[in-house]
Amino acid sequence: MVVAGTAVVGAWLLLPVKEWIESLEQWITGLGALGVVAFAVIYVVATCTLIPASALTLLAGLAYGVWGYPLVVGSATCGAGAAFLIGRYLARDRVQKQIENHRKFGAVNQAVGEGGWKVVILLRLSPVFPFGLQNYFFSVSTIGFWPYVKATFVGIMPGTALYVYLGSIGKAAGSDGGVARWTLLGAGLIATAVVVWLVTARARKALDVMDIEPASSKGTDADPDGSA
């Protein structure tokens, strides 16, 4: 958060950020409903093709402010659902072959079989694997489609809130504001980050009991991270 905040302030002082943000925001919002649909489609495609969608989440906060939050949550959930269906019905054998030797998949599959949607929520809150990869892992597990979708919808909320808030700070940088405005924005960012950290810490603790916590927390090589 300190690095992100420093980057925002530095960019604001050294670059024509205001003009860039205004142009980008006007272009996206000028598309109206079509822009919302296009964003959702791009997000779904990115999720299904394992492209990290963090930049898209930031862009939603930049273009739509707080309204970017429901847009991203809905788009990410749809993308996760689409990837799940692809993995389960169209490419199951290929997905199974690709991940069968993954050192954590066995533990994940067993935990999902025992805990169902609760495990999905925990993994979304503290991603052991990148978000896109999780979708395909779950597609060849024992969980049903609708419990998976509902758990995903709930589990991605905290992290999405943080990224959208960061994007909305960029949006605020494009408007005039005094010290009080930036103080409120900074306080809100810190509060959001603390909440996400607390939730993630609880999720990590629960996952550690299941022996599917990221290897990095145990002093070994970590799985690559690229979550939304």
C-alpha positions as CSV (number, residue, x, y, z in Angstrom):
1,M,0.0,0.0,0.0
2,V,2.9,2.4,0.8
3,V,4.4,1.6,-2.6
4,A,1.1,2.1,-4.4
5,G,0.5,5.4,-2.6
6,T,4.0,6.7,-3.3
7,A,3.5,5.7,-7.0
8,V,0.2,7.6,-7.3
9,V,1.7,10.7,-5.7
10,G,4.8,10.6,-7.8
11,A,2.9,10.1,-11.0
12,W,0.5,12.9,-10.1
13,L,3.5,15.3,-9.5
14,L,5.7,14.3,-12.5
15,L,3.3,13.2,-15.2
16,P,0.2,14.7,-16.9
17,V,-1.9,12.1,-15.1
18,K,-5.0,14.3,-14.9
19,E,-5.2,14.6,-18.7
20,W,-4.6,10.9,-19.2
21,I,-7.2,9.8,-16.7
22,E,-9.8,12.2,-18.0
23,S,-9.2,11.0,-21.6
24,L,-9.4,7.3,-20.6
25,E,-12.4,7.8,-18.4
26,Q,-14.3,9.8,-21.1
27,W,-13.6,7.2,-23.7
28,I,-14.8,4.3,-21.6
29,T,-17.8,5.9,-20.0
30,G,-18.7,7.5,-23.4
31,L,-19.4,4.0,-24.7
32,G,-22.3,3.8,-22.2
33,A,-23.9,0.4,-21.8
34,L,-21.8,-1.0,-24.6
35,G,-18.7,-0.2,-22.6
36,V,-20.0,-2.1,-19.6
37,V,-20.8,-5.1,-21.8
38,A,-17.4,-4.9,-23.6
39,F,-15.6,-4.8,-20.3
40,A,-17.5,-7.8,-19.0
41,V,-16.8,-9.8,-22.1
42,I,-13.1,-8.9,-22.0
43,Y,-12.9,-9.9,-18.4
44,V,-14.5,-13.3,-19.0
45,V,-12.1,-14.0,-21.9
46,A,-9.1,-13.0,-19.8
47,T,-10.2,-15.3,-17.0
48,C,-10.8,-18.3,-19.3
49,T,-7.4,-17.8,-21.0
50,L,-5.5,-17.5,-17.6
51,I,-4.6,-13.9,-18.2
52,P,-4.3,-12.0,-14.9
53,A,-7.1,-9.6,-14.7
54,S,-5.7,-7.3,-12.0
55,A,-5.2,-4.4,-14.5
56,L,-8.8,-4.8,-15.6
57,T,-10.0,-4.5,-12.0
58,L,-8.0,-1.4,-11.5
59,L,-9.4,0.0,-14.8
60,A,-13.0,-0.6,-13.6
61,G,-12.3,1.5,-10.5
62,L,-10.6,4.2,-12.6
63,A,-13.5,4.4,-15.1
64,Y,-16.6,3.7,-12.9
65,G,-15.4,4.5,-9.4
66,V,-17.4,2.5,-6.8
67,W,-19.7,1.2,-9.5
68,G,-16.7,-0.7,-10.8
69,Y,-17.0,-3.0,-7.8
70,P,-20.2,-4.8,-8.8
71,L,-19.1,-4.8,-12.4
72,V,-15.9,-6.6,-11.6
73,V,-17.5,-9.1,-9.1
74,G,-20.1,-10.0,-11.7
75,S,-17.7,-10.2,-14.5
76,A,-15.2,-12.3,-12.6
77,T,-17.9,-14.6,-11.3
78,C,-19.1,-15.2,-14.9
79,G,-15.6,-15.8,-16.1
80,A,-15.0,-18.3,-13.3
81,G,-18.2,-20.0,-14.2
82,A,-17.3,-20.2,-17.9
83,A,-13.9,-21.6,-17.2
84,F,-15.4,-24.1,-14.8
85,L,-17.8,-25.4,-17.5
86,I,-15.0,-25.5,-20.1
87,G,-12.8,-27.5,-17.8
88,R,-15.5,-29.9,-16.8
89,Y,-17.3,-30.6,-20.1
90,L,-15.0,-29.5,-23.0
91,A,-11.5,-30.0,-21.8
92,R,-11.7,-32.2,-18.8
93,D,-9.1,-34.8,-19.9
94,R,-6.6,-32.1,-20.9
95,V,-7.1,-30.2,-17.6
96,Q,-6.8,-33.4,-15.6
97,K,-3.6,-34.3,-17.4
98,Q,-2.1,-30.8,-16.9
99,I,-2.7,-30.6,-13.2
100,E,-2.5,-34.3,-12.0
101,N,1.2,-33.9,-11.0
102,H,0.7,-30.6,-9.3
103,R,1.9,-31.0,-5.7
104,K,-1.1,-29.2,-4.1
105,F,-3.9,-30.5,-6.3
106,G,-4.4,-33.7,-4.3
107,A,-4.8,-31.8,-1.1
108,V,-7.2,-29.3,-2.7
109,N,-9.3,-32.0,-4.2
110,Q,-9.6,-33.8,-0.9
111,A,-10.4,-30.7,1.0
112,V,-13.1,-29.7,-1.6
113,G,-14.6,-33.2,-1.2
114,E,-14.8,-32.8,2.5
115,G,-15.6,-29.1,2.9
116,G,-17.3,-28.2,-0.4
117,W,-18.1,-24.6,-1.0
118,K,-16.4,-23.5,2.3
119,V,-13.1,-24.5,0.9
120,V,-13.8,-22.6,-2.4
121,I,-14.4,-19.5,-0.4
122,L,-11.2,-19.9,1.6
123,L,-9.2,-20.4,-1.5
124,R,-10.7,-17.4,-3.1
125,L,-9.9,-15.3,0.0
126,S,-6.3,-16.5,0.1
127,P,-5.4,-17.9,-3.3
128,V,-3.0,-20.8,-3.1
129,F,-3.1,-20.8,-6.9
130,P,-3.7,-18.0,-9.4
131,F,-7.4,-17.1,-9.8
132,G,-7.7,-18.4,-13.4
133,L,-5.9,-21.7,-12.5
134,Q,-8.2,-22.2,-9.5
135,N,-11.2,-22.3,-11.9
136,Y,-9.8,-25.2,-13.8
137,F,-8.7,-27.0,-10.6
138,F,-12.3,-26.8,-9.3
139,S,-13.7,-28.0,-12.6
140,V,-12.2,-31.4,-12.2
141,S,-13.0,-31.6,-8.5
142,T,-16.2,-33.0,-6.9
143,I,-17.9,-29.7,-6.3
144,G,-21.1,-28.8,-8.1
145,F,-21.4,-25.8,-10.4
146,W,-23.8,-23.7,-8.4
147,P,-22.1,-24.1,-5.0
148,Y,-18.9,-23.2,-6.8
149,V,-20.3,-20.1,-8.4
150,K,-21.9,-18.9,-5.1
151,A,-18.7,-19.5,-3.2
152,T,-16.7,-17.7,-5.8
153,F,-19.0,-14.7,-5.8
154,V,-18.5,-14.3,-2.0
155,G,-14.9,-15.2,-1.9
156,I,-13.6,-12.6,-4.4
157,M,-15.3,-9.7,-2.8
158,P,-12.6,-8.5,-0.4
159,G,-9.7,-8.6,-2.8
160,T,-11.8,-7.0,-5.6
161,A,-12.8,-4.1,-3.2
162,L,-9.1,-3.3,-2.6
163,Y,-8.2,-3.3,-6.3
164,V,-11.2,-1.2,-7.3
165,Y,-10.5,1.2,-4.5
166,L,-6.9,1.6,-5.8
167,G,-8.4,2.3,-9.3
168,S,-10.9,4.8,-7.8
169,I,-7.9,6.7,-6.3
170,G,-6.6,7.1,-9.8
171,K,-10.0,8.5,-10.8
172,A,-9.9,10.9,-7.9
173,A,-6.4,12.0,-9.1
174,G,-8.1,13.3,-12.2
175,S,-10.2,15.8,-10.2
176,D,-9.3,18.7,-8.0
177,G,-9.1,17.9,-4.3
178,G,-7.4,19.4,-1.3
179,V,-5.6,17.9,1.6
180,A,-8.8,16.8,3.3
181,R,-9.9,14.8,0.2
182,W,-6.6,13.0,-0.1
183,T,-6.5,12.3,3.6
184,L,-9.9,10.7,3.4
185,L,-8.8,8.6,0.3
186,G,-5.7,7.5,2.1
187,A,-7.5,6.6,5.2
188,G,-10.1,4.6,3.2
189,L,-7.3,2.8,1.4
190,I,-5.6,1.8,4.6
191,A,-8.8,0.7,6.2
192,T,-9.7,-1.5,3.2
193,A,-6.2,-3.0,3.1
194,V,-6.3,-3.8,6.8
195,V,-9.7,-5.6,6.4
196,V,-8.5,-7.6,3.4
197,W,-5.3,-8.5,5.3
198,L,-7.3,-9.7,8.4
199,V,-9.7,-11.8,6.3
200,T,-6.8,-13.3,4.3
201,A,-4.9,-14.1,7.4
202,R,-7.9,-16.0,8.8
203,A,-8.3,-17.9,5.5
204,R,-4.6,-18.8,5.4
205,K,-4.8,-20.2,8.9
206,A,-7.7,-22.4,7.9
207,L,-6.0,-23.5,4.8
208,D,-2.8,-24.4,6.7
209,V,-4.9,-26.8,8.8
210,M,-5.9,-28.5,5.6
211,D,-2.2,-28.6,4.4
212,I,-3.0,-26.6,1.3
213,E,-1.4,-23.3,2.4
214,P,1.1,-21.8,-0.1
215,A,4.5,-23.4,0.1
216,S,6.1,-19.9,0.6
217,S,4.6,-19.7,4.0
218,K,6.4,-22.9,5.0
219,G,9.8,-21.9,3.8
220,T,9.8,-23.6,0.4
221,D,9.2,-22.5,-3.2
222,A,5.9,-20.8,-3.7
223,D,3.4,-21.4,-6.4
224,P,3.2,-18.6,-9.0
225,D,0.6,-16.0,-8.2
226,G,-1.5,-14.1,-10.7
227,S,-4.9,-13.8,-9.1
228,A,-7.6,-11.0,-9.8
